């Protein structure tokens, strides 16, 4: 067996798969090493599982409209085992698709625990006994991350996001600790199941790393949906890790709650154990430090995706993988998190790219902004009958009229931001963007609608 490669990728989540594919498509001999199953968090305990659950919930709601079949929570409890089965089928189908795609590209896939032992050399421990040794010119670490709180089993009152998705029973009252994108997504989906949901966030607003207008809009929507929010209040739940007793908490307003289950959505930690980083003098504190080209402190070792902690999003992970492979190929590639589109799957959803207003102010940028809410009609027939409540905020550089940021909440927010991302990459001013012919009515026209409030803009 020839165990010599040009690129070895460790970890087969979104960033690892992308790195292996791009490298192979550029003619490099590539091995992809995975400890468990292809797909990582994205396919098995994250985005696709949550989206599959939401799809099941929305389908059930549509079918039961007008019926008097009982409470939402009772129906959800009955249907939950089938929905979990659907999640697993989705994960399995996507895993198979990834496997076929990688094999067609010529990527060698190996399973086992990979450890760096010296420059260009990896020890692969498998279930077959003695470790194999793999040599590679370049190594890309893509081992991902996991919830900060480890799952404690079915008897614990404290769970992380991965465990909550796999539970076959529903709590009557769910307490979510953390108002970042994970906490907001889970609060939204579990409220739609008819549960009582309370969310606590230590910052004074939801989504503290997003533009304030987005956090405010999502908070308003959550309150209207019946989610109880407590912002600007820190809550320590670590003592629940070893307890099966129903907890009680006094919140910032003096109110007392006794949730059945607590979701800790306060952060994630990198999967770096047993990688052999110390032997290679690769710095991790706790995430692996990288430069703009995704290089670690060891020149021929790169780290992409969640394991470097730059931004824990699939879109960023994929972009970082491309930068790492481009660097290996000798191209002048750089990663900038600011220009990677991001989205959150709440109800309504939100998406964003570029600077937010707080960041632009701190950086001393001369910006003009416009924030608008409107009822958006698109090419989706449902919006003709019931226009989608939408918030869109644009930041422009005052002199050049270049787009510095766009933040959207509402129907197809991600598609609006994707459209803007192309414009930003093409270095279009807002006026130039508005000259692009668009289907009418369509989602992208939201940019033209919002632009009317920015002044000196001709909208045709």
Phi and psi in degrees as a GROMACS rama.xvg file:
@    title "Ramachandran Plot"
@    xaxis  label "Phi"
@    yaxis  label "Psi"
@TYPE xy
-86.5721  108.649  UNK-2
-102.838  31.3606  UNK-3
-109.862  126.679  UNK-4
-133.512  162.99  UNK-5
-87.1639  -34.2761  UNK-6
-135.722  128.504  UNK-7
-114.711  124.719  UNK-8
-109.19  127.673  UNK-9
-107.957  111.965  UNK-10
112.224  127.131  UNK-11
-117.886  41.2683  UNK-12
-85.6321  -157.741  UNK-13
-59.2161  -45.725  UNK-14
-72.4431  -39.4281  UNK-15
-65.6573  -44.0794  UNK-16
-60.0079  -46.2677  UNK-17
-63.9446  -42.6605  UNK-18
-62.0042  -44.739  UNK-19
-64.1975  -43.8396  UNK-20
-63.8353  -48.5615  UNK-21
-63.9418  -41.6466  UNK-22
-63.3234  -44.6041  UNK-23
-66.1803  -39.6431  UNK-24
-66.9128  -18.2698  UNK-25
-96.7726  15.5423  UNK-26
87.2782  7.99016  UNK-27
-86.8441  150.997  UNK-28
-85.6618  118.596  UNK-29
-125.924  139.422  UNK-30
-120.557  136.796  UNK-31
-115.051  121.716  UNK-32
-111.052  127.057  UNK-33
-129.105  135.542  UNK-34
-76.6213  -34.1719  UNK-35
-123.771  -88.2185  UNK-36
-132.404  142.335  UNK-37
-56.1646  138.077  UNK-38
121.261  -28.0466  UNK-39
58.104  -158.661  UNK-40
-58.2087  -40.5737  UNK-41
-54.1579  -47.097  UNK-42
-87.4662  -27.392  UNK-43
-113.53  -19.9912  UNK-44
-150.033  20.2657  UNK-45
-137.586  -123.491  UNK-46
-49.7218  -55.4392  UNK-47
-68.6818  -34.2131  UNK-48
-65.6478  -43.7766  UNK-49
-65.6231  -41.5557  UNK-50
-67.6679  -35.992  UNK-51
-64.6562  -41.599  UNK-52
-63.1373  -44.3055  UNK-53
-62.903  -39.2013  UNK-54
-62.0589  -41.71  UNK-55
-62.4323  -43.8981  UNK-56
-63.2621  -46.5873  UNK-57
-65.1711  -38.1172  UNK-58
-63.7099  -42.8369  UNK-59
-64.0081  -40.1264  UNK-60
-64.4985  -41.7983  UNK-61
-63.0908  -42.3687  UNK-62
-69.8336  -29.3132  UNK-63
-96.8959  5.81441  UNK-64
-58.7437  131.554  UNK-65
84.6625  -7.25199  UNK-66
-89.0136  162.005  UNK-67
-116.864  53.662  UNK-68
-88.6881  4.14397  UNK-69
118.859  -173.695  UNK-70
-74.0624  154.621  UNK-71
-61.2273  -42.9515  UNK-72
-63.6335  -41.2607  UNK-73
-65.5008  -41.5067  UNK-74
-65.3903  -41.6809  UNK-75
-62.2759  -40.2173  UNK-76
-59.5958  -40.5087  UNK-77
-68.8302  -39.7428  UNK-78
-85.5626  -15.2382  UNK-79
-55.1216  -44.9586  UNK-80
-57.0325  -39.5008  UNK-81
-66.867  -36.89  UNK-82
-67.6503  -37.6581  UNK-83
-64.5032  -40.0538  UNK-84
-60.6743  -40.5702  UNK-85
-62.1092  -43.8403  UNK-86
-55.0803  -46.2813  UNK-87
-67.4761  -35.4725  UNK-88
-65.2239  -40.7702  UNK-89
-60.658  -47.5227  UNK-90
-60.4743  -43.6862  UNK-91
-64.705  -43.4183  UNK-92
-62.9799  -43.7351  UNK-93
-68.7705  -36.4171  UNK-94
-60.8663  -44.4922  UNK-95
-62.5619  -40.9339  UNK-96
-62.9176  -42.6941  UNK-97
-61.4166  -44.2739  UNK-98
-59.6328  -46.7131  UNK-99
-63.0996  -40.8545  UNK-100
-63.1883  -43.9461  UNK-101
-66.5225  -42.1931  UNK-102
-64.4529  -41.1499  UNK-103
-62.0924  -32.2388  UNK-104
-78.709  -7.56332  UNK-105
89.5541  16.4639  UNK-106
-80.8885  129.489  UNK-107
-81.3082  127.116  UNK-108
-109.777  125.288  UNK-109
-125.109  147.031  UNK-110
-115.692  136.425  UNK-111
154.23  -179.393  UNK-112
-94.3253  119.91  UNK-113
-98.0944  134.733  UNK-114
-132.82  130.353  UNK-115
-73.6327  128.868  UNK-116
-116.193  -25.5624  UNK-117
-166.756  175.207  UNK-118
-56.9772  122.096  UNK-119
76.0576  12.96  UNK-120
-135.329  134.34  UNK-121
-126.586  135.545  UNK-122
-95.7094  128.041  UNK-123
-113.129  110.42  UNK-124
-91.2996  122.499  UNK-125
-119.297  179.055  UNK-126
-78.4364  -3.43517  UNK-127
-87.2399  -1.6887  UNK-128
120.343  -116.785  UNK-129
-62.1322  140.252  UNK-130
-68.483  148.926  UNK-131
-94.5418  156.601  UNK-132
-118.167  130.641  UNK-133
-117.906  133.671  UNK-134
-109.178  139.562  UNK-135
-150.465  140.881  UNK-136
-63.34  -41.5468  UNK-137
-131.6  148.631  UNK-138
-126.859  133.17  UNK-139
-116.92  118.282  UNK-140
-88.3779  123.385  UNK-141
-141.132  50.3523  UNK-142
-86.8871  -3.357  UNK-143
75.3993  -160.345  UNK-144
-142.634  174.375  UNK-145
-143.611  164.325  UNK-146
-56.8905  146.599  UNK-147
-60.2495  -38.6014  UNK-148
-93.1916  125.569  UNK-149
-73.6405  145.312  UNK-150
-60.997  139.499  UNK-151
-110.575  6.25489  UNK-152
98.0208  173.722  UNK-153
-69.5  -17.475  UNK-154
-90.0088  -11.2327  UNK-155
-77.2564  147.078  UNK-156
-87.7773  -6.10037  UNK-157
-113.847  125.474  UNK-158
-129.983  159.431  UNK-159
-100.723  178.666  UNK-160
-63.9446  -38.6862  UNK-161
-64.8392  -43.1299  UNK-162
-69.4464  -37.5779  UNK-163
-61.192  -37.7624  UNK-164
-67.1025  -22.9005  UNK-165
-99.2698  -2.00124  UNK-166
-70.4411  139.967  UNK-167
-96.1265  2.84963  UNK-168
-128.196  154.493  UNK-169
-110.546  137.301  UNK-170
-75.1286  155.533  UNK-171
-74.0485  -35.2535  UNK-172
-134.626  118.449  UNK-173
-106.941  127.646  UNK-174
-102.266  123.023  UNK-175
-105.153  122.741  UNK-176
-106.295  108.485  UNK-177
123.923  122.489  UNK-178
-110.047  29.5447  UNK-179
-81.0035  -164.367  UNK-180
-67.4655  -33.6563  UNK-181
-67.8734  -48.1613  UNK-182
-60.9056  -42.4703  UNK-183
-66.8345  -41.3726  UNK-184
-63.323  -44.4286  UNK-185
-70.1635  -39.0085  UNK-186
-60.0858  -42.046  UNK-187
-64.3314  -49.215  UNK-188
-69.2989  -38.5649  UNK-189
-76.7915  -25.3418  UNK-190
-68.0106  -36.215  UNK-191
-67.1107  -16.932  UNK-192
-80.8867  -3.47624  UNK-193
92.9154  10.3028  UNK-194
-83.8987  158.444  UNK-195
-77.6212  126.325  UNK-196
-128.939  129.377  UNK-197
-119.41  133.96  UNK-198
-122.222  131.303  UNK-199
-117.856  130.739  UNK-200
-134.998  129.473  UNK-201
-69.2145  -26.5198  UNK-202
-74.4691  164.486  UNK-203
-76.4506  -2.09425  UNK-204
-151.445  161.541  UNK-205
-70.4471  156.493  UNK-206
47.377  60.6684  UNK-207
-62.937  -19.1845  UNK-208
-91.9464  -2.65161  UNK-209
-95.7376  171.622  UNK-210
-61.0352  140.901  UNK-211
-58.2768  -33.7386  UNK-212
-62.579  -34.4625  UNK-213
-68.4589  -48.5796  UNK-214
-59.4412  -39.9756  UNK-215
-66.1156  -41.7591  UNK-216
-65.3058  -45.3709  UNK-217
-63.3163  -40.2305  UNK-218
-62.1875  -42.8595  UNK-219
-61.8564  -44.1178  UNK-220
-64.569  -38.4306  UNK-221
-66.5946  -42.4706  UNK-222
-63.5174  -40.8063  UNK-223
-63.4555  -30.6931  UNK-224
-79.2128  -7.98491  UNK-225
100.334  10.6912  UNK-226
-83.6402  130.228  UNK-227
-87.3242  120.015  UNK-228
-106.45  137.822  UNK-229
-129.23  101.864  UNK-230
-103.457  150.811  UNK-231
73.2618  29.2805  UNK-232
-138.45  120.364  UNK-233
-90.0248  135.469  UNK-234
-129.884  120.429  UNK-235
-90.1771  119.404  UNK-236
-117.091  9.08539  UNK-237
-61.3679  -27.1525  UNK-238
-67.0673  -14.3846  UNK-239
-80.7579  -9.01785  UNK-240
-60.1573  -30.2478  UNK-241
-110.416  16.7832  UNK-242
-121.569  143.232  UNK-243
-110.875  4.35463  UNK-244
-77.6041  147.992  UNK-245
-67.0261  123.463  UNK-246
-80.085  160.67  UNK-247
-133.004  140.026  UNK-248
-134.485  143.238  UNK-249
-100.857  120.728  UNK-250
-91.1874  178.884  UNK-251
-61.2463  -29.298  UNK-252
-88.8043  7.07351  UNK-253
88.7147  -6.35739  UNK-254
-73.0409  151.693  UNK-255
-113.269  132.403  UNK-256
-127.327  151.639  UNK-257
-130.198  77.7211  UNK-258
-70.162  152.658  UNK-259
-76.5004  -29.9103  UNK-260
-146.787  144.239  UNK-261
-121.013  124.875  UNK-262
-97.0514  118.31  UNK-263
-89.2378  108.155  UNK-264
-121.622  51.4604  UNK-265
-102.972  5.10384  UNK-266
148.017  176.519  UNK-267
-133.472  161.457  UNK-268
-129.129  151.307  UNK-269
-77.2961  150.708  UNK-270
-89.0251  87.8488  UNK-271
-121.16  -4.07596  UNK-272
-63.0559  140.593  UNK-273
66.9353  11.4387  UNK-274
-80.8255  -15.149  UNK-275
79.3515  29.1584  UNK-276
-63.5807  -38.8182  UNK-277
-62.7113  -39.2678  UNK-278
-62.864  -28.7073  UNK-279
-97.0411  1.21773  UNK-280
57.4882  38.9592  UNK-281
-90.3199  128.081  UNK-282
-83.572  130.018  UNK-283
-138.261  121.924  UNK-284
-138.714  64.9535  UNK-285
-83.5398  -17.1547  UNK-286
-75.2372  152.487  UNK-287
-72.2271  127.452  UNK-288
-76.5569  134.532  UNK-289
-136.709  162.778  UNK-290
-96.9837  -169.091  UNK-291
-66.4767  -18.0173  UNK-292
-98.8874  9.28598  UNK-293
73.3459  13.8334  UNK-294
-76.3355  140.237  UNK-295
-84.3484  -170.387  UNK-296
-70.2766  -8.25952  UNK-297
-104.127  119.374  UNK-298
-51.9949  -36.7055  UNK-299
-100.225  11.9295  UNK-300
-120.033  128.965  UNK-301
-115.709  157.408  UNK-302
-134.915  124.684  UNK-303
-129.838  155.429  UNK-304
81.4577  -158.959  UNK-305
-56.2227  -28.7408  UNK-306
-63.8578  -20.1745  UNK-307
-95.8691  -9.19931  UNK-308
71.218  7.18103  UNK-309
-64.8933  -45.971  UNK-310
-163.226  120.29  UNK-311
-87.7583  67.4249  UNK-312
-135.448  144.64  UNK-313
-61.4079  -39.7228  UNK-314
-61.0854  -38.7684  UNK-315
-70.5342  -39.1662  UNK-316
-60.3087  -43.3086  UNK-317
-64.8881  -43.6941  UNK-318
-63.0407  -40.7286  UNK-319
-65.2491  -38.4144  UNK-320
-60.4574  -42.2954  UNK-321
-65.7338  -38.8426  UNK-322
-62.8729  -44.0379  UNK-323
-61.3479  -46.3508  UNK-324
-67.7388  -41.2767  UNK-325
-58.8017  -39.7863  UNK-326
-64.1725  -42.5988  UNK-327
-60.2488  -36.3134  UNK-328
-78.7987  -1.21923  UNK-329
90.0123  12.0245  UNK-330
-87.6451  156.62  UNK-331
-90.9703  77.8564  UNK-332
-104.452  145.516  UNK-333
-138.891  147.185  UNK-334
-104.426  132.156  UNK-335
-129.846  112.878  UNK-336
-62.3226  -27.6918  UNK-337
-61.3033  -32.2602  UNK-338
-103.623  20.9517  UNK-339
-98.1958  120.53  UNK-340
-61.9943  145.293  UNK-341
-136.835  155.013  UNK-342
-143.801  162.459  UNK-343
-133.659  135.423  UNK-344
-100.63  65.6281  UNK-345
-93.8501  -167.752  UNK-346
-130.253  97.4688  UNK-347
-78.8974  165.35  UNK-348
-81.6478  168.042  UNK-349
-141.104  155.66  UNK-350
-149.002  158.765  UNK-351
-156.905  152.401  UNK-352
-151.719  145.137  UNK-353
85.7592  -156.931  UNK-354
-75.4289  143.438  UNK-355
-96.1305  169.936  UNK-356
-66.821  -38.2401  UNK-357
-61.579  -47.1358  UNK-358
-62.1498  -43.9505  UNK-359
-61.4785  -39.5212  UNK-360
-64.2867  -44.9542  UNK-361
-65.2195  -31.3195  UNK-362
-82.1162  -4.86107  UNK-363
74.8512  22.89  UNK-364
-76.1335  142.635  UNK-365
-88.112  98.9207  UNK-366
-122.722  153.922  UNK-367
-119.918  144.342  UNK-368
-131.887  155.555  UNK-369
-144.514  130.659  UNK-370
-122.016  124.525  UNK-371
-138.649  142.748  UNK-372
-112.265  137.273  UNK-373
-155.287  168.538  UNK-374
-97.3088  110.553  UNK-375
-94.3374  126.02  UNK-376
-103.904  129.077  UNK-377
-125.347  -165.382  UNK-378
-79.2921  -2.04956  UNK-379
-80.9406  116.817  UNK-380
-56.3931  -30.2916  UNK-381
-61.5583  -30.6655  UNK-382
-76.5133  -16.2443  UNK-383
-68.2573  -39.5989  UNK-384
-79.2441  -42.1629  UNK-385
-133.544  88.1867  UNK-386
-55.5398  142.595  UNK-387
-81.4666  124.96  UNK-388
-65.6348  120.332  UNK-389
-132.833  140.124  UNK-390
-118.811  131.635  UNK-391
-135.113  132.527  UNK-392
-127.471  130.758  UNK-393
-118.652  135.799  UNK-394
-113.905  127.544  UNK-395
-118.447  147.138  UNK-396
-72.7631  124.937  UNK-397
-58.0917  -42.8977  UNK-398
-83.6006  -48.9951  UNK-399
-82.1062  -17.9443  UNK-400
65.3695  18.751  UNK-401
-72.4764  145.218  UNK-402
-76.3196  122.131  UNK-403
-99.1129  -22.7918  UNK-404
-171.555  147.151  UNK-405
-138.158  132.502  UNK-406
-132.661  127.314  UNK-407
-132.07  139.106  UNK-408
-127.67  129.897  UNK-409
138.751  -165.983  UNK-410
-59.6393  124.798  UNK-411
55.5056  40.0642  UNK-412
-57.7392  -38.9746  UNK-413
-62.7373  -36.8745  UNK-414
-69.0416  -35.0953  UNK-415
-63.5745  -46.1986  UNK-416
-67.7895  -36.9882  UNK-417
-60.206  -41.0869  UNK-418
-61.6461  -43.2851  UNK-419
-67.8502  -35.9587  UNK-420
-58.6288  -41.7365  UNK-421
-61.9873  -42.2982  UNK-422
-64.2875  -41.9154  UNK-423
-65.0737  -43.955  UNK-424
-62.076  -31.7832  UNK-425
-85.0399  0.235367  UNK-426
59.171  38.3332  UNK-427
-81.4176  141.386  UNK-428
-75.9407  169.349  UNK-429
-61.5038  -41.1721  UNK-430
-61.37  -40.3363  UNK-431
-67.3118  -37.6812  UNK-432
-62.0517  -36.5845  UNK-433
-73.6213  -11.0569  UNK-434
-84.8262  -7.67367  UNK-435
-73.1801  122.575  UNK-436
-65.5826  138.216  UNK-437
-128.2  151.149  UNK-438
-63.1037  141.504  UNK-439
-123.499  130.803  UNK-440
-80.7471  153.691  UNK-441
-156.556  163.891  UNK-442
-61.7046  -41.5212  UNK-443
-62.8897  -20.7988  UNK-444
-65.5314  -12.4994  UNK-445
-58.4357  -32.858  UNK-446
-62.0604  -44.3153  UNK-447
-64.2545  -39.6138  UNK-448
-61.5192  -44.7422  UNK-449
-71.4261  -33.463  UNK-450
-61.6625  -23.3469  UNK-451
-59.8721  -23.5743  UNK-452
-90.7147  3.0611  UNK-453
-95.959  -12.0291  UNK-454
77.8143  148.825  UNK-455
54.2366  32.5994  UNK-456
-123.133  123.638  UNK-457
-92.3406  115.518  UNK-458
-105.65  114.555  UNK-459
